[in-house]
Amino acid sequence: MNPPGAAWLSLLRSRMTMADLALCADQDRWARELRWTVSRTGFGARHYRDPRFDLVRELEEVGRLFTV
């Protein structure tokens, strides 16, 4: 048995998610076209990450191994 107001809360959450996706749709689309990763961190908040920075980190680690 669902507690009173559970249906209302579920509806509110789904509407908030829809609003969040609509609010950030252009930026998310742009980031995905650049092959960046997009993480939702809150309402209207995103964390965009360029995976090319992984290569930079790997090269720095290799460079540390070969420095004298």
MODELLER restraints for C-alpha pairs under 7 A, 6 or more apart:
rsr = mdl.restraints
at = mdl.atoms
rsr.add(forms.Gaussian(group=physical.xy_distance, feature=features.Distance(at['CA:20:A'], at['CA:43:A']), mean=5.74, stdev=0.5))
rsr.add(forms.Gaussian(group=physical.xy_distance, feature=features.Distance(at['CA:20:A'], at['CA:44:A']), mean=5.47, stdev=0.5))
rsr.add(forms.Gaussian(group=physical.xy_distance, feature=features.Distance(at['CA:23:A'], at['CA:44:A']), mean=6.62, stdev=0.5))
rsr.add(forms.Gaussian(group=physical.xy_distance, feature=features.Distance(at['CA:24:A'], at['CA:44:A']), mean=6.43, stdev=0.5))
rsr.add(forms.Gaussian(group=physical.xy_distance, feature=features.Distance(at['CA:28:A'], at['CA:38:A']), mean=6.77, stdev=0.5))
rsr.add(forms.Gaussian(group=physical.xy_distance, feature=features.Distance(at['CA:36:A'], at['CA:48:A']), mean=6.48, stdev=0.5))
rsr.add(forms.Gaussian(group=physical.xy_distance, feature=features.Distance(at['CA:36:A'], at['CA:49:A']), mean=5.36, stdev=0.5))
rsr.add(forms.Gaussian(group=physical.xy_distance, feature=features.Distance(at['CA:36:A'], at['CA:50:A']), mean=4.70, stdev=0.5))
rsr.add(forms.Gaussian(group=physical.xy_distance, feature=features.Distance(at['CA:36:A'], at['CA:51:A']), mean=6.21, stdev=0.5))
rsr.add(forms.Gaussian(group=physical.xy_distance, feature=features.Distance(at['CA:37:A'], at['CA:48:A']), mean=5.76, stdev=0.5))
rsr.add(forms.Gaussian(group=physical.xy_distance, feature=features.Distance(at['CA:37:A'], at['CA:49:A']), mean=5.18, stdev=0.5))
rsr.add(forms.Gaussian(group=physical.xy_distance, feature=features.Distance(at['CA:37:A'], at['CA:50:A']), mean=6.64, stdev=0.5))
rsr.add(forms.Gaussian(group=physical.xy_distance, feature=features.Distance(at['CA:38:A'], at['CA:46:A']), mean=6.67, stdev=0.5))
rsr.add(forms.Gaussian(group=physical.xy_distance, feature=features.Distance(at['CA:38:A'], at['CA:47:A']), mean=5.83, stdev=0.5))
rsr.add(forms.Gaussian(group=physical.xy_distance, feature=features.Distance(at['CA:38:A'], at['CA:48:A']), mean=4.85, stdev=0.5))
rsr.add(forms.Gaussian(group=physical.xy_distance, feature=features.Distance(at['CA:38:A'], at['CA:49:A']), mean=6.68, stdev=0.5))
rsr.add(forms.Gaussian(group=physical.xy_distance, feature=features.Distance(at['CA:39:A'], at['CA:46:A']), mean=5.59, stdev=0.5))
rsr.add(forms.Gaussian(group=physical.xy_distance, feature=features.Distance(at['CA:39:A'], at['CA:47:A']), mean=5.06, stdev=0.5))
rsr.add(forms.Gaussian(group=physical.xy_distance, feature=features.Distance(at['CA:39:A'], at['CA:48:A']), mean=6.57, stdev=0.5))
rsr.add(forms.Gaussian(group=physical.xy_distance, feature=features.Distance(at['CA:40:A'], at['CA:46:A']), mean=4.66, stdev=0.5))
rsr.add(forms.Gaussian(group=physical.xy_distance, feature=features.Distance(at['CA:40:A'], at['CA:47:A']), mean=6.44, stdev=0.5))
rsr.add(forms.Gaussian(group=physical.xy_distance, feature=features.Distance(at['CA:41:A'], at['CA:47:A']), mean=6.65, stdev=0.5))
